[in-house]
Amino acid sequence: MPFIAFLRDNARWLGGGFLLFFFSSVGQTFLISLSAGDIRREFSLSHGEFGSLYMAATLASALTLPRLGHLVDRYSARKMTLAIVPLLAVAAACMALSRHIAMLFVAIYLLRLLGQGMMTHTAFTVMARWFSAQRGRAVSLATLGLNTGEALLPLGFVALAASVGWRNSWWLAAGALLLLGLPLIASLVAVEREAQASDPVARVGLARDWTRPQVLRDPLFYLLMLAMAPPAFIGNTIFFHQVYLVELRGWSLQAFASAFTLYALMTIAFTLVSGQLIDRLSGLRLLPFYLLPLGLGLLLLGSLQASWVIFAFMAMYGMSNGFSLSLYGSLWPEIYGVKHLGAVRAVIVAVLVFASATGPGLAGLLIDAGVSYPALIVGLGGYCGLISLLMLRVTRRLKARAQQA
């Protein structure tokens, strides 16, 4: 189907997915971390203490998510929206009201569970369910919502915090969710998409529809997670400790925040490119290569002190992240089917949320212990290279298994 015709015929569903991803930004690390300096000063927390608190809250959300994720298989996108978006607004209000460390923990827990967790989980699952032959294209277009949030919100949030204070910025986030996000998303996804006569024939999948217990018994699943976790694990680590990195290098926080725009633009470009490639080639063929730009960017960020490295890293991370978003939406149904996708993806999201939590927490503890943060960044770059080599073997095994099925 021509691209313009695809957009025209599916505008409401693509728009609903786009806005789910966009408003999930309220619970994403790249936005929460912009308040890290104010929070640490106000609550008298070290890097390691705040990182551990953030890790604990995020891990708690990861443990909760598998108990809620299957709801996407049972309820419509509209019903999920009407439940999740108001609760995410409550989480943002809790952040604004937090005066005690326990309240701060609850706020972060809810932001992570409902924003990065349930909103993105719902968006990925319904896009995979609504689209089959053009799943890569649909997911790549919908995830532009998250890219747009990454491009626009950091600079806006920093400016708001400087003008009205960090707490009032979270009040405004809560208001935006209720007054803009909720009515817009609910109206767009009110009708479930059905297969259309104009849809092309879907490519034959690799396997049957796996149940969640079957997936959890598959050893290759855990190897795949080693490859899919780095963007969440590494990206959250860098973004969460961006204030410390900026102070260490003598850069300005505004310069780092401005590089998010380049990162988002590169993510957008490579999300669109990867969506087309996945529909044409399959996600498995792209999996062994998508982490290589991120690995190179990390080596540069950890080795060089010039301020242009910020933009080089953001560009390379954007390349890998663009592929990651499309792969995340397309790879799992390609391997494990769509019938139980909500339940299966809930576990995957929980693992990724777990990874996004452990990165900042462990890095904070290592920083407090005197470990060089630049050396840690270089080590993460080496991890990307090693995992890419491992995925060459894993993808061959998956293809061989599919042929034997």
DRENVEXKOL-246819 format. One record per residue (C-alpha): residue in three letters; z, y, x. Coordinates in pm, 1 decimal, always signed. Example, Ala and Ser with C-alpha at 12.3 -4.5 7.8 and 13.67 -1.06 7.14 Angstrom:
BEGIN
type / c3 / c2 / c1
ALA / +780.0 / -450.0 / +1230.0
SER / +714.0 / -106.0 / +1367.0
% end
This chain:
BEGIN
type / c3 / c2 / c1
MET / +0.0 / +0.0 / +0.0
PRO / -85.2 / +347.5 / +138.9
PHE / +218.5 / +541.8 / +257.0
ILE / +181.3 / +830.5 / +10.6
ALA / +137.1 / +590.7 / -280.7
PHE / +446.0 / +398.5 / -169.0
LEU / +649.7 / +719.7 / -165.6
ARG / +517.6 / +828.5 / -504.8
ASP / +577.4 / +497.6 / -680.0
ASN / +924.3 / +445.0 / -534.8
ALA / +1058.3 / +799.4 / -497.6
ARG / +1368.9 / +756.3 / -710.4
TRP / +1491.2 / +439.5 / -535.5
LEU / +1408.1 / +568.1 / -187.7
GLY / +1580.0 / +896.4 / -276.5
GLY / +1889.0 / +715.4 / -399.4
GLY / +1909.4 / +513.7 / -78.7
PHE / +1852.0 / +828.6 / +127.1
LEU / +2142.5 / +1009.7 / -39.2
LEU / +2375.4 / +711.4 / -11.2
PHE / +2318.0 / +715.1 / +361.9
PHE / +2340.6 / +1095.2 / +385.9
PHE / +2675.0 / +1126.3 / +208.7
SER / +2815.1 / +829.4 / +399.9
SER / +2827.6 / +1076.7 / +690.6
VAL / +3168.0 / +1189.0 / +561.0
GLY / +3309.0 / +856.0 / +678.5
GLN / +3107.7 / +820.0 / +997.9
THR / +3261.3 / +860.6 / +1344.0
PHE / +3017.4 / +1132.9 / +1450.2
LEU / +3167.1 / +1364.3 / +1184.5
ILE / +3530.9 / +1254.9 / +1193.3
SER / +3540.1 / +1289.4 / +1572.3
LEU / +3459.2 / +1659.9 / +1546.0
SER / +3815.9 / +1707.4 / +1421.8
ALA / +3959.5 / +1492.8 / +1703.2
GLY / +4066.4 / +1786.3 / +1921.3
ASP / +4244.3 / +1962.4 / +1633.0
ILE / +4409.9 / +1641.2 / +1519.5
ARG / +4535.0 / +1551.4 / +1866.2
ARG / +4678.2 / +1901.9 / +1915.6
GLU / +4840.5 / +1921.3 / +1571.4
PHE / +4990.1 / +1571.0 / +1583.5
SER / +5062.6 / +1580.1 / +1962.0
LEU / +4855.8 / +1267.1 / +2030.5
SER / +4697.8 / +1157.8 / +2356.7
HIS / +4342.8 / +1024.5 / +2378.0
GLY / +4475.6 / +670.4 / +2377.9
GLU / +4722.0 / +728.5 / +2092.3
PHE / +4464.5 / +883.4 / +1863.4
GLY / +4205.9 / +626.1 / +1967.8
SER / +4450.3 / +346.4 / +1886.1
LEU / +4531.6 / +500.7 / +1548.5
TYR / +4162.5 / +533.3 / +1470.9
MET / +4100.1 / +177.9 / +1586.1
ALA / +4383.0 / +39.3 / +1372.8
ALA / +4265.1 / +224.1 / +1061.2
THR / +3907.0 / +113.9 / +1114.9
LEU / +4008.4 / -246.4 / +1180.6
ALA / +4206.1 / -242.7 / +856.7
SER / +3895.3 / -122.0 / +675.8
ALA / +3691.0 / -397.4 / +841.3
LEU / +3937.0 / -660.7 / +718.0
THR / +3918.4 / -517.1 / +366.0
LEU / +3540.9 / -496.4 / +347.7
PRO / +3458.6 / -870.9 / +309.3
ARG / +3680.2 / -875.9 / -1.0
LEU / +3478.7 / -594.4 / -157.7
GLY / +3128.0 / -648.8 / -21.8
HIS / +3030.0 / -921.6 / -266.6
LEU / +3061.1 / -668.8 / -550.8
VAL / +2714.6 / -539.0 / -460.3
ASP / +2574.4 / -879.2 / -562.2
ARG / +2747.6 / -854.9 / -903.0
TYR / +2717.3 / -490.0 / -1006.2
SER / +2431.4 / -242.8 / -1024.7
ALA / +2376.2 / +30.1 / -769.6
ARG / +2477.4 / +290.0 / -1029.0
LYS / +2813.3 / +123.8 / -1099.9
MET / +2881.5 / +94.1 / -728.1
THR / +2797.7 / +462.9 / -682.3
LEU / +3027.7 / +571.8 / -965.0
ALA / +3313.1 / +387.4 / -796.2
ILE / +3254.1 / +457.3 / -427.6
VAL / +3157.7 / +826.1 / -414.9
PRO / +3465.1 / +962.7 / -599.8
LEU / +3692.0 / +745.1 / -386.3
LEU / +3527.2 / +877.9 / -70.2
ALA / +3596.9 / +1230.6 / -196.9
VAL / +3961.8 / +1132.1 / -237.5
ALA / +3958.5 / +1009.8 / +123.3
ALA / +3824.9 / +1345.2 / +244.6
ALA / +4098.3 / +1522.0 / +45.0
CYS / +4358.0 / +1296.2 / +208.7
MET / +4231.0 / +1408.0 / +548.7
ALA / +4271.3 / +1771.8 / +445.8
LEU / +4624.1 / +1708.1 / +314.7
SER / +4749.8 / +1490.5 / +601.3
ARG / +5072.6 / +1626.9 / +747.7
HIS / +5227.5 / +1302.2 / +863.4
ILE / +5085.6 / +1035.3 / +1090.6
ALA / +5101.1 / +779.4 / +806.8
MET / +4890.3 / +1002.3 / +582.1
LEU / +4642.6 / +1052.2 / +863.7
PHE / +4614.4 / +674.0 / +899.9
VAL / +4548.9 / +631.5 / +526.9
ALA / +4285.8 / +906.8 / +532.3
ILE / +4096.0 / +751.6 / +822.8
TYR / +4125.0 / +404.1 / +668.5
LEU / +3969.9 / +522.0 / +341.1
LEU / +3700.8 / +728.9 / +513.0
ARG / +3592.2 / +432.3 / +721.4
LEU / +3613.9 / +175.6 / +439.6
LEU / +3425.0 / +384.1 / +185.2
GLY / +3190.1 / +587.1 / +405.2
GLN / +3067.2 / +376.9 / +695.2
GLY / +3166.6 / +61.2 / +508.7
MET / +3089.2 / +43.2 / +137.4
MET / +2834.5 / +324.8 / +105.8
THR / +2609.6 / +201.2 / +385.5
HIS / +2665.3 / -160.4 / +278.7
THR / +2556.5 / -77.8 / -74.7
ALA / +2254.1 / +116.8 / +46.0
PHE / +2129.8 / -154.1 / +283.5
THR / +2186.7 / -431.5 / +30.2
VAL / +2011.1 / -269.0 / -264.6
MET / +1715.3 / -162.7 / -49.5
ALA / +1673.0 / -521.4 / +73.7
ARG / +1704.3 / -649.5 / -282.4
TRP / +1460.1 / -397.6 / -432.0
PHE / +1190.0 / -437.4 / -167.0
SER / +1052.3 / -752.0 / -6.9
ALA / +707.0 / -720.5 / +147.3
GLN / +776.9 / -359.2 / +248.0
ARG / +1144.7 / -394.2 / +328.3
GLY / +1108.8 / -248.1 / +678.0
ARG / +931.4 / +60.9 / +545.9
ALA / +1178.5 / +111.3 / +261.9
VAL / +1485.6 / +72.4 / +482.6
SER / +1342.9 / +302.5 / +749.2
LEU / +1282.0 / +575.4 / +490.2
ALA / +1620.9 / +540.4 / +321.7
THR / +1815.2 / +546.1 / +649.2
LEU / +1662.2 / +885.0 / +722.1
GLY / +1949.9 / +1008.7 / +508.1
LEU / +2196.1 / +914.4 / +780.4
ASN / +1967.0 / +1065.2 / +1043.7
THR / +1951.9 / +1387.3 / +843.3
GLY / +2330.0 / +1394.7 / +826.7
GLU / +2351.3 / +1347.0 / +1203.0
ALA / +2101.0 / +1628.7 / +1255.2
LEU / +2251.2 / +1886.6 / +1020.9
LEU / +2619.7 / +1819.1 / +970.6
PRO / +2775.4 / +1834.9 / +1322.2
LEU / +2672.2 / +2195.1 / +1389.0
GLY / +2755.5 / +2292.6 / +1031.7
PHE / +3094.7 / +2123.3 / +1045.6
VAL / +3181.7 / +2286.7 / +1379.4
ALA / +3084.6 / +2626.8 / +1238.1
LEU / +3287.4 / +2568.6 / +919.9
ALA / +3592.4 / +2453.4 / +1114.6
ALA / +3572.9 / +2765.3 / +1332.6
SER / +3546.5 / +2983.2 / +1021.9
VAL / +3782.7 / +2828.8 / +766.4
GLY / +3976.6 / +2572.1 / +969.3
TRP / +3933.3 / +2197.4 / +1006.3
ARG / +4141.9 / +2110.7 / +699.1
ASN / +3942.1 / +2335.2 / +467.5
SER / +3624.3 / +2179.9 / +607.3
TRP / +3741.5 / +1844.5 / +471.4
TRP / +3813.2 / +2004.0 / +132.3
LEU / +3453.9 / +2127.9 / +126.9
ALA / +3331.9 / +1777.7 / +214.6
ALA / +3524.8 / +1636.3 / -82.7
GLY / +3375.6 / +1899.4 / -312.3
ALA / +3021.0 / +1828.4 / -190.4
LEU / +3063.5 / +1456.6 / -264.7
LEU / +3178.9 / +1520.5 / -623.1
LEU / +2953.9 / +1812.0 / -715.6
LEU / +2634.1 / +1708.5 / -535.5
GLY / +2644.3 / +1349.9 / -415.7
LEU / +2780.8 / +1177.5 / -724.6
PRO / +2545.2 / +1317.4 / -992.4
LEU / +2236.1 / +1302.7 / -773.0
ILE / +2279.6 / +945.9 / -651.6
ALA / +2392.9 / +809.7 / -988.6
SER / +2087.2 / +954.4 / -1164.7
LEU / +1841.0 / +821.8 / -905.7
VAL / +1971.3 / +463.2 / -898.6
ALA / +2042.2 / +443.3 / -1273.7
VAL / +1742.7 / +210.5 / -1314.0
GLU / +1721.4 / -103.4 / -1099.1
ARG / +1384.4 / -152.1 / -930.7
GLU / +1181.2 / -451.4 / -1041.6
ALA / +884.4 / -608.2 / -861.0
GLN / +564.4 / -413.3 / -930.1
ALA / +205.7 / -530.1 / -960.1
SER / +111.0 / -296.8 / -674.5
ASP / +359.0 / -462.0 / -435.9
PRO / +185.8 / -661.2 / -161.7
VAL / +263.7 / -1028.5 / -115.5
ALA / +577.7 / -1075.5 / +90.0
ARG / +560.5 / -1251.4 / +424.9
VAL / +715.5 / -1597.0 / +409.7
GLY / +1074.7 / -1581.9 / +531.7
LEU / +1220.5 / -1785.0 / +815.8
ALA / +1474.0 / -1977.0 / +612.6
ARG / +1629.8 / -2060.1 / +278.9
ASP / +1893.6 / -1843.6 / +113.5
TRP / +2207.9 / -1908.2 / +315.3
THR / +2555.8 / -1874.2 / +164.1
ARG / +2826.3 / -1685.1 / +351.2
PRO / +3012.1 / -2001.8 / +462.2
GLN / +2684.4 / -2144.2 / +595.3
VAL / +2613.7 / -1826.3 / +790.8
LEU / +2963.3 / -1827.5 / +938.4
ARG / +2906.4 / -2183.1 / +1063.1
ASP / +2581.7 / -2085.5 / +1235.4
PRO / +2644.1 / -2031.5 / +1610.5
LEU / +2331.4 / -1818.8 / +1642.0
PHE / +2480.7 / -1567.7 / +1398.4
TYR / +2747.6 / -1473.5 / +1651.6
LEU / +2493.5 / -1433.0 / +1928.6
LEU / +2289.0 / -1206.0 / +1702.8
MET / +2598.0 / -994.8 / +1639.9
LEU / +2632.7 / -940.4 / +2015.0
ALA / +2293.5 / -769.3 / +2000.1
MET / +2344.7 / -576.5 / +1677.0
ALA / +2693.5 / -442.8 / +1757.9
PRO / +2617.1 / -218.0 / +2060.1
PRO / +2482.5 / +86.8 / +1869.1
ALA / +2802.8 / +97.4 / +1662.0
PHE / +3034.5 / -0.1 / +1947.1
ILE / +2879.6 / +223.8 / +2210.3
GLY / +2771.7 / +513.8 / +1990.0
ASN / +3116.9 / +549.2 / +1835.7
THR / +3278.8 / +531.9 / +2178.3
ILE / +3064.3 / +815.0 / +2314.0
PHE / +3089.2 / +1028.9 / +2001.8
PHE / +3461.8 / +974.4 / +1950.1
HIS / +3541.8 / +1083.1 / +2306.3
GLN / +3276.6 / +1353.4 / +2320.9
VAL / +3538.7 / +1628.0 / +2358.4
TYR / +3687.5 / +1451.3 / +2661.6
LEU / +3345.1 / +1391.8 / +2815.5
VAL / +3252.2 / +1756.0 / +2763.3
GLU / +3575.0 / +1869.7 / +2930.7
LEU / +3525.2 / +1622.3 / +3216.3
ARG / +3170.3 / +1740.2 / +3289.0
GLY / +3230.1 / +2111.0 / +3228.3
TRP / +2983.1 / +2123.0 / +2940.7
SER / +3029.6 / +2313.3 / +2614.8
LEU / +3107.3 / +2135.7 / +2288.5
GLN / +2839.4 / +2346.5 / +2118.6
ALA / +2577.7 / +2213.8 / +2361.9
PHE / +2681.6 / +1856.9 / +2291.5
ALA / +2681.3 / +1920.3 / +1916.0
SER / +2335.2 / +2077.0 / +1935.3
ALA / +2200.6 / +1761.8 / +2102.9
PHE / +2273.8 / +1572.2 / +1781.2
THR / +1965.4 / +1737.1 / +1637.2
LEU / +1745.2 / +1583.0 / +1907.4
TYR / +1922.5 / +1251.2 / +1862.0
ALA / +1859.0 / +1262.0 / +1488.2
LEU / +1493.2 / +1358.6 / +1529.2
MET / +1434.3 / +1073.7 / +1773.0
THR / +1617.0 / +836.0 / +1541.9
ILE / +1399.7 / +948.8 / +1251.5
ALA / +1078.1 / +904.1 / +1448.7
PHE / +1167.2 / +558.0 / +1575.5
THR / +1313.0 / +447.3 / +1243.8
LEU / +974.2 / +514.4 / +1084.5
VAL / +785.9 / +350.1 / +1371.3
SER / +1011.8 / +45.2 / +1372.6
GLY / +987.7 / +4.9 / +995.7
GLN / +610.8 / -24.4 / +1020.2
LEU / +635.7 / -263.0 / +1317.0
ILE / +888.1 / -486.9 / +1141.6
ASP / +665.0 / -524.8 / +836.4
ARG / +376.6 / -609.2 / +1067.4
LEU / +544.2 / -821.1 / +1336.4
SER / +894.7 / -919.5 / +1207.4
GLY / +1237.2 / -804.9 / +1320.9
LEU / +1291.8 / -1101.8 / +1550.3
ARG / +1004.5 / -1002.1 / +1776.7
LEU / +1154.1 / -656.1 / +1828.6
LEU / +1516.9 / -763.1 / +1873.2
PRO / +1512.6 / -836.9 / +2251.4
PHE / +1376.5 / -492.0 / +2340.1
TYR / +1542.3 / -234.1 / +2119.9
LEU / +1857.0 / -183.2 / +2333.8
LEU / +1670.4 / -100.7 / +2655.1
PRO / +1638.8 / +277.4 / +2593.4
LEU / +2010.2 / +299.6 / +2508.7
GLY / +2098.1 / +112.2 / +2826.9
LEU / +1894.5 / +353.6 / +3039.9
GLY / +2044.9 / +654.6 / +2864.0
LEU / +2397.4 / +528.5 / +2933.1
LEU / +2319.9 / +479.8 / +3301.6
LEU / +2204.1 / +842.6 / +3319.8
LEU / +2500.6 / +977.0 / +3120.0
GLY / +2751.3 / +795.9 / +3338.1
SER / +2585.6 / +879.7 / +3670.6
LEU / +2470.0 / +1242.7 / +3648.7
GLN / +2655.5 / +1567.3 / +3575.8
ALA / +2368.6 / +1804.9 / +3492.4
SER / +2380.3 / +1927.1 / +3132.4
TRP / +2024.2 / +1807.8 / +3061.3
VAL / +2161.6 / +1453.9 / +3070.3
ILE / +2317.6 / +1518.5 / +2727.4
PHE / +1973.6 / +1559.4 / +2576.1
ALA / +1819.8 / +1271.5 / +2773.5
PHE / +2094.5 / +1037.7 / +2653.4
MET / +2067.1 / +1155.8 / +2294.0
ALA / +1690.4 / +1104.0 / +2296.8
MET / +1717.5 / +749.4 / +2434.1
TYR / +2005.0 / +659.5 / +2205.5
GLY / +1797.6 / +791.9 / +1915.6
MET / +1515.4 / +555.1 / +2010.5
SER / +1741.9 / +249.6 / +2005.5
ASN / +1930.1 / +365.9 / +1699.7
GLY / +1606.2 / +410.8 / +1506.3
PHE / +1514.5 / +49.4 / +1574.4
SER / +1872.5 / -58.2 / +1501.4
LEU / +1874.6 / +91.4 / +1152.6
SER / +1547.7 / -77.4 / +1055.5
LEU / +1650.9 / -407.2 / +1213.4
TYR / +1985.7 / -398.2 / +1039.1
GLY / +1819.0 / -362.5 / +702.6
SER / +1545.0 / -620.1 / +764.6
LEU / +1663.8 / -880.3 / +1016.3
TRP / +1937.2 / -1044.0 / +808.2
PRO / +1732.0 / -1110.3 / +492.3
GLU / +1451.8 / -1230.0 / +721.6
ILE / +1680.7 / -1496.0 / +868.8
TYR / +1931.3 / -1570.8 / +593.1
GLY / +1752.7 / -1474.7 / +267.4
VAL / +1851.8 / -1229.7 / -8.2
LYS / +2029.0 / -1433.2 / -277.5
HIS / +2373.3 / -1401.2 / -117.4
LEU / +2289.9 / -1096.6 / +92.3
GLY / +2576.3 / -880.1 / -35.5
ALA / +2838.0 / -1137.5 / +59.7
VAL / +2671.0 / -1211.2 / +395.0
ARG / +2618.5 / -845.8 / +478.8
ALA / +2981.2 / -765.1 / +395.2
VAL / +3085.6 / -984.2 / +688.7
ILE / +2822.0 / -822.6 / +910.5
VAL / +2934.0 / -473.4 / +813.7
ALA / +3295.3 / -573.5 / +877.1
VAL / +3204.7 / -693.0 / +1227.1
LEU / +3014.8 / -371.6 / +1297.6
VAL / +3300.7 / -160.2 / +1164.3
PHE / +3533.0 / -367.3 / +1384.5
ALA / +3306.5 / -293.7 / +1681.2
SER / +3296.0 / +75.1 / +1596.3
ALA / +3676.2 / +75.0 / +1595.3
THR / +3742.3 / -120.0 / +1912.7
GLY / +3509.6 / +95.8 / +2121.3
PRO / +3697.2 / +426.7 / +2079.3
GLY / +4036.3 / +256.4 / +2085.9
LEU / +3979.6 / +54.8 / +2401.4
ALA / +3812.6 / +346.6 / +2576.0
GLY / +4108.1 / +570.2 / +2490.4
LEU / +4353.0 / +319.2 / +2634.4
LEU / +4143.7 / +280.3 / +2949.9
ILE / +4124.2 / +659.4 / +2989.8
ASP / +4503.4 / +684.0 / +2960.0
ALA / +4531.8 / +405.5 / +3219.6
GLY / +4325.3 / +609.0 / +3465.4
VAL / +3994.4 / +423.1 / +3438.2
SER / +3692.8 / +643.1 / +3511.4
TYR / +3517.4 / +725.3 / +3186.0
PRO / +3176.6 / +772.2 / +3356.9
ALA / +3212.7 / +427.6 / +3518.7
LEU / +3289.5 / +282.1 / +3176.5
ILE / +2971.8 / +439.2 / +3038.6
VAL / +2765.8 / +286.1 / +3319.8
GLY / +2917.8 / -53.6 / +3242.6
LEU / +2810.7 / -22.2 / +2879.6
GLY / +2456.8 / +45.5 / +2998.4
GLY / +2460.9 / -276.8 / +3197.3
TYR / +2579.3 / -465.7 / +2888.0
CYS / +2270.2 / -351.2 / +2697.4
GLY / +2045.2 / -496.2 / +2966.1
LEU / +2222.3 / -831.9 / +2975.0
ILE / +2218.1 / -869.4 / +2596.5
SER / +1846.6 / -792.2 / +2587.3
LEU / +1782.7 / -1084.7 / +2822.6
LEU / +2000.5 / -1313.2 / +2609.7
MET / +1807.5 / -1221.0 / +2293.8
LEU / +1482.1 / -1350.7 / +2443.3
ARG / +1633.0 / -1698.8 / +2431.8
VAL / +1806.4 / -1655.6 / +2096.0
THR / +1490.7 / -1544.2 / +1915.6
ARG / +1300.1 / -1844.4 / +2053.4
ARG / +1569.1 / -2075.3 / +1913.6
LEU / +1557.2 / -1907.7 / +1571.8
LYS / +1180.1 / -1939.9 / +1552.5
ALA / +1197.6 / -2305.3 / +1655.5
ARG / +1462.9 / -2373.4 / +1391.2
ALA / +1250.0 / -2207.0 / +1123.3
GLN / +952.7 / -2424.4 / +1212.1
GLN / +1165.3 / -2738.6 / +1183.0
ALA / +1310.2 / -2641.6 / +843.6
% end
